[in-house]
Amino acid sequence: MKREDDQQLWDLLGRAQRVRVSPFFARNVVRKIRERPERFHRLRIWLTPGRLAPVAGLAIAIIAAGLALHQPTSQNAAERAPDVIANIDPQDYDVVADLDELLTVEENNLWNDDDTQTL
């Protein structure tokens, strides 16, 4: 910008009070920059072995407890009733008993169709 472009601005700038810079200005700026904490300073503090080991142990304990509580209880095959019997209403037990008896009689029948074909 040339002085002729805006004479009023240059006049105003000429009347402004001059700022005196300290002779140690550059040193003070560099010191402030070095004092600023680093970007990952907090993360680096948490990743020290003294803090990381207990936190990792606690996380593993919480995961193990969660898995232990959510495991379904397993039953032996002998303790578990078959699905067919589990779906039968209590009123139908007599009918099932009669069907079991009928099947037993049918197996012991002497006049089975297979025997008559061989005669």
Buried (B, 14 or more C-beta within 10 A) or exposed (E): EEEEEEEEEBEEEEEEEEEEEEEEEEEEEEEEEEEEEEEEEEEEEEEEEEEEEEEEEEEEEEEEEEEEEEEEEEEEEEEEEEEEEEEEEEEEEEEEEEEEEEEEEEEEEEEEEEEEEEE
